[in-house]
Amino acid sequence: MDELKRIGEEALKKIQEATDLKELNDARVSYLGKKSPIQAAMKQMRDMSKEERANFGKISNEVKQSIAKKVEAKKAELEALALEAKIESEDIDISLPARRLPAGSLHPITIVKNDLENLFLGMGYEVAEGPEVETDHYNFELMNLPKGHPARDMQDTFYIDENTLMRTHTSPVQAHVMLDKIANGGAQPIKVICPGKTYRRDDDDATHSHQFAQCEGLVVDKNITMADLKGTLELFVKKMFGEKREIRLRPSYFPFTEPSVEVDISCGNCGGKGCSMCKGTGWIEILGAGMVNPHVLEMCGYDPQVWQGFAFGIGLERVAMLKYDIDNIRDFYNDDLRFLNQFSGEE
């Protein structure tokens, strides 16, 4: 037993004197390994009485536990010292310039979307969003496009099943908004824009894409007239394209508006005098609009004898192409950094 205590004291001293992790591990193996003096001393237990073996076993376990705890404590101390030494040896010269990582920028479609949202939010509109996978009922029927209507041919899309499809415009969001108002307090005034992605089964070319972004707007209130629509569109055009731009309304047809108009803006290239860009007319088509069809209002729970409204649909790619003089819609989706980097200062 005296020998065990002496071995324990010797081990603790060796451990304390260790200057690195290798010396510490050597000490641990020397005093806790299979060939350690403690193990050798324990072989004498066979010559002891039962009482002496119990006492000897207790003391040997206490000595081994004491050594193991000291090893762990010394290991933590040496690891901390090693880390501190490593940090001190790896000084960084902060006067050297850091490596410049390439910074991304907003996509031109996102820039136009943000500009539109900021403009209409400033005019008191709210932003509403809806599902891209829509039902036939919301996408077509509530927009006055019943099954079999010939105007559906212009909006052929991708179908999930017979009654579920990829939305062809963001007009269904307007129906959701009106029906939500009816369900939560009855008919109420509405001023919303509905930006988002839409889909049609078009052949991709310089001016068409099977996927494109829209921002539709809807205003419903009492005593709304075509003059309100025209004033809104004039402000939109001047803010997006410049104060000198003018608009022209041409009669058109959309099932969900009556009367309907195509909206042209004066050509920014020639100032309305006529050039190759505007095909000599001085005007460029930009969007469709009109007064909300009374039947659409009625289907969405609004009495058309009391409530009127106007709606418009803006193609974000169309606006971006005109604003930034881009001649191929496919440039927006090709992920060409030479193209995208041109808009890094537009945020």
C-alpha positions in Angstrom: 0.0 0.0 0.0 2.9 2.3 0.7 4.3 1.5 -2.7 0.9 2.4 -4.3 0.9 5.8 -2.6 4.5 6.4 -3.7 3.7 5.5 -7.3 0.7 7.8 -7.2 2.7 10.7 -6.0 5.4 10.0 -8.6 2.8 9.9 -11.3 1.2 13.2 -10.3 4.7 14.8 -10.4 5.5 13.5 -13.8 2.2 14.6 -15.2 2.6 18.1 -13.8 6.1 18.3 -15.3 4.9 17.4 -18.8 5.5 20.3 -21.3 3.5 19.0 -24.3 0.8 16.5 -25.2 3.3 13.8 -26.2 5.0 13.9 -22.8 1.7 13.8 -21.1 0.5 10.8 -23.1 3.8 9.0 -22.3 3.2 9.6 -18.6 -0.4 8.4 -18.8 0.7 5.1 -20.5 3.5 4.6 -18.0 1.2 4.8 -14.9 -2.2 3.6 -16.3 -1.1 1.2 -19.0 -1.1 -2.6 -18.8 2.6 -2.6 -17.9 2.4 0.2 -15.3 3.9 -0.3 -11.8 0.3 -0.1 -10.4 -0.7 -3.2 -12.4 2.5 -4.9 -11.3 1.8 -4.1 -7.6 -1.8 -5.5 -8.0 -0.4 -8.9 -8.8 0.6 -9.2 -5.1 -3.1 -9.3 -4.2 -3.1 -13.0 -4.6 -0.9 -13.4 -1.5 -3.1 -11.1 0.6 -5.9 -12.0 3.0 -9.5 -11.2 1.9 -9.5 -8.0 4.1 -6.1 -6.9 2.8 -7.3 -7.4 -0.8 -10.4 -5.3 -0.3 -8.4 -2.5 1.2 -5.6 -2.7 -1.4 -8.2 -2.7 -4.3 -9.8 0.4 -2.8 -6.6 2.3 -2.6 -5.4 1.2 -6.1 -8.6 2.5 -7.6 -8.3 5.8 -5.8 -4.7 6.2 -7.0 -5.7 5.4 -10.7 -8.7 7.9 -10.5 -6.4 10.6 -9.1 -3.9 10.0 -11.9 -6.7 10.0 -14.6 -8.2 13.3 -13.3 -4.7 14.9 -13.3 -4.1 13.8 -16.9 -7.4 15.3 -18.1 -6.7 18.6 -16.3 -3.2 18.8 -17.6 -4.4 17.9 -21.1 -6.9 20.8 -21.1 -4.1 23.2 -19.9 -1.6 22.1 -22.6 -4.3 22.3 -25.4 -5.1 25.8 -24.3 -1.4 26.8 -24.3 -1.0 25.1 -27.7 -3.9 27.1 -29.2 -2.6 30.3 -27.8 0.8 29.7 -29.2 -0.7 28.9 -32.6 -2.8 32.1 -32.7 0.3 34.1 -31.8 2.3 32.5 -34.5 -0.3 33.2 -37.2 -0.4 36.9 -37.2 -2.5 38.5 -40.0 -1.3 41.6 -41.8 -4.4 43.7 -41.8 -2.8 46.2 -44.0 -3.1 43.8 -46.9 -6.2 44.2 -49.0 -8.7 41.3 -48.6 -9.8 39.2 -51.5 -12.7 40.8 -53.3 -15.6 38.4 -53.8 -17.9 39.1 -56.7 -21.1 40.8 -55.6 -24.4 39.9 -57.1 -27.1 42.4 -58.1 -30.9 42.4 -58.4 -32.3 40.9 -61.6 -33.8 43.5 -64.0 -37.3 41.9 -63.6 -36.9 42.2 -59.8 -35.8 45.9 -60.2 -38.9 46.7 -62.3 -41.2 44.8 -59.8 -39.8 46.7 -56.9 -40.2 50.0 -58.7 -43.8 49.2 -59.5 -44.6 48.1 -56.0 -43.0 51.3 -54.5 -44.9 53.5 -57.0 -48.3 51.9 -56.3 -47.8 51.6 -52.6 -47.2 55.3 -52.6 -50.6 55.7 -54.3 -52.4 53.8 -51.5 -52.5 50.3 -53.1 -51.8 47.1 -51.3 -49.8 44.2 -52.7 -51.7 40.9 -53.0 -50.2 37.5 -54.0 -51.8 34.2 -54.9 -51.0 30.6 -56.0 -49.3 29.9 -59.3 -51.1 26.6 -59.5 -54.7 27.7 -59.9 -58.1 26.2 -60.5 -60.0 26.7 -63.8 -62.8 28.4 -61.8 -60.5 31.2 -60.6 -58.3 31.5 -63.6 -61.0 31.5 -66.3 -64.6 31.3 -65.1 -64.5 34.1 -62.6 -62.8 36.2 -65.3 -65.8 35.8 -67.6 -64.1 33.0 -69.6 -66.5 30.0 -69.3 -65.6 26.6 -70.7 -65.6 26.7 -74.4 -65.1 30.4 -74.7 -62.9 31.2 -77.8 -60.8 33.7 -75.9 -59.3 30.8 -73.9 -57.3 29.9 -77.0 -55.1 33.0 -76.5 -54.3 31.7 -73.0 -53.5 28.1 -73.5 -51.4 26.9 -70.6 -50.0 23.9 -68.8 -52.6 21.7 -67.0 -52.1 19.6 -63.9 -55.4 18.0 -64.4 -58.7 18.9 -66.1 -59.5 21.6 -63.5 -56.0 22.6 -62.2 -53.5 24.6 -64.2 -50.6 27.0 -64.2 -52.2 30.4 -64.0 -52.1 32.4 -67.3 -52.4 35.8 -65.6 -52.5 37.2 -62.1 -56.2 38.1 -62.5 -57.2 35.2 -60.3 -55.6 37.0 -57.4 -58.1 39.8 -57.9 -61.0 37.3 -57.7 -59.5 35.9 -54.4 -59.3 39.5 -53.0 -62.9 40.4 -53.9 -64.3 37.1 -52.5 -62.2 37.5 -49.3 -63.7 41.0 -48.8 -67.2 39.6 -49.3 -66.5 36.8 -46.8 -65.0 39.2 -44.2 -67.5 42.1 -43.8 -69.1 42.3 -47.2 -68.4 44.5 -50.3 -65.6 47.0 -49.5 -63.4 49.3 -51.6 -60.3 47.6 -53.1 -56.9 49.0 -54.3 -54.4 46.2 -55.0 -51.7 45.2 -57.4 -50.9 41.6 -58.0 -47.4 40.9 -59.1 -46.2 37.3 -59.9 -45.1 34.7 -62.4 -47.6 33.5 -65.1 -47.5 30.7 -67.7 -48.7 30.2 -71.2 -47.9 27.5 -73.8 -46.1 29.9 -76.2 -43.2 29.1 -78.4 -40.2 30.9 -77.0 -38.7 33.6 -79.3 -37.4 37.2 -79.0 -40.7 38.6 -77.7 -42.5 35.5 -76.2 -41.8 33.2 -73.3 -43.7 30.3 -71.8 -43.1 31.9 -68.4 -43.3 35.6 -67.8 -44.0 38.1 -65.0 -47.1 40.2 -64.6 -48.3 43.0 -62.3 -52.0 43.4 -62.5 -53.9 46.2 -60.7 -57.5 46.4 -59.5 -59.5 49.3 -58.1 -63.1 48.8 -56.9 -65.2 51.6 -55.4 -68.2 53.7 -55.9 -68.3 56.2 -58.8 -65.1 54.9 -60.5 -64.8 56.0 -64.1 -62.5 55.6 -67.1 -60.9 59.0 -66.1 -59.6 57.4 -62.9 -58.0 54.6 -65.0 -56.4 57.0 -67.4 -55.0 59.2 -64.6 -53.5 56.2 -62.9 -51.8 55.0 -66.1 -50.5 58.4 -67.0 -48.8 58.6 -63.6 -47.4 55.1 -64.0 -45.9 55.9 -67.4 -44.3 59.2 -66.4 -42.8 57.7 -63.2 -41.4 54.6 -65.0 -40.3 56.1 -68.4 -40.0 59.9 -67.8 -42.2 62.9 -67.5 -42.2 63.6 -71.3 -43.9 60.3 -72.2 -47.5 60.4 -73.2 -50.2 57.6 -73.3 -52.8 56.7 -75.9 -55.8 54.5 -75.3 -57.1 52.3 -78.2 -60.4 50.3 -78.1 -59.8 46.6 -77.6 -61.4 43.5 -76.2 -60.8 41.5 -72.9 -63.6 39.3 -71.5 -63.0 40.5 -68.0 -63.2 44.3 -68.8 -65.8 46.4 -70.6 -64.9 48.7 -72.2 -61.4 47.5 -72.8 -58.4 49.4 -74.1 -54.8 48.8 -75.3 -52.4 51.3 -73.8 -49.6 52.8 -75.9 -46.8 55.1 -74.8 -45.1 57.6 -76.9 -41.8 56.3 -78.4 -38.8 57.4 -76.3 -36.5 56.9 -79.2 -38.1 59.4 -81.6 -40.3 61.4 -79.2 -43.4 60.4 -81.0 -42.3 61.4 -84.5 -41.9 57.9 -85.9 -38.9 55.6 -86.2 -37.9 52.0 -86.8 -38.4 51.2 -83.2 -42.1 52.2 -83.2 -42.6 51.2 -86.8 -43.1 54.8 -87.9 -46.2 55.3 -85.7 -44.6 57.2 -82.8 -46.3 54.9 -80.3 -45.4 51.6 -78.6 -48.0 49.2 -77.1 -47.3 48.5 -73.4 -50.3 47.1 -71.6 -54.0 46.2 -71.6 -56.7 47.7 -69.3 -60.3 48.6 -68.9 -63.3 48.9 -66.6 -64.1 45.7 -64.7 -66.8 43.8 -66.5 -70.1 44.1 -64.5 -70.5 40.3 -64.7 -67.1 39.8 -63.1 -68.1 42.1 -60.2 -71.4 40.2 -59.8 -69.7 36.7 -59.8 -67.3 38.0 -57.1 -70.2 39.3 -54.9 -70.2 43.0 -55.8 -73.4 44.7 -57.0 -72.4 46.4 -60.3 -75.2 48.9 -59.9 -73.4 50.2 -56.8 -69.7 49.3 -57.4 -67.5 50.0 -60.3 -63.8 49.3 -60.9 -60.9 49.4 -63.3 -58.1 46.9 -63.9 -54.9 46.8 -65.8 -52.2 44.2 -66.6 -48.5 45.1 -67.0 -45.9 42.7 -68.4 -42.8 43.2 -66.3 -40.5 41.9 -69.1 -42.2 44.3 -71.5 -41.6 47.3 -69.2 -37.9 46.2 -68.6 -37.3 45.8 -72.4 -38.6 49.3 -73.1 -36.9 50.9 -70.1 -33.5 49.3 -70.6 -33.7 49.0 -74.5 -33.5 45.1 -74.4 -34.5 43.5 -77.7 -34.7 39.8 -76.7 -36.8 38.5 -73.8 -34.7 35.4 -73.6 -31.8 37.5 -72.2 -33.7 37.7 -68.9 -33.5 33.9 -68.4 -30.1 32.9 -69.9 -28.1 33.7 -66.7 -25.5 35.5 -68.7 -23.4 37.6 -66.2 -22.3 40.0 -69.0 -26.0 40.9 -69.3 -26.9 40.8 -65.6 -23.9 42.9 -64.5 -25.2 45.9 -66.4 -27.9 46.3 -63.8 -25.6 46.3 -60.7 -26.2 50.0 -60.1 -30.0 49.9 -60.5 -31.1 48.8 -57.0 
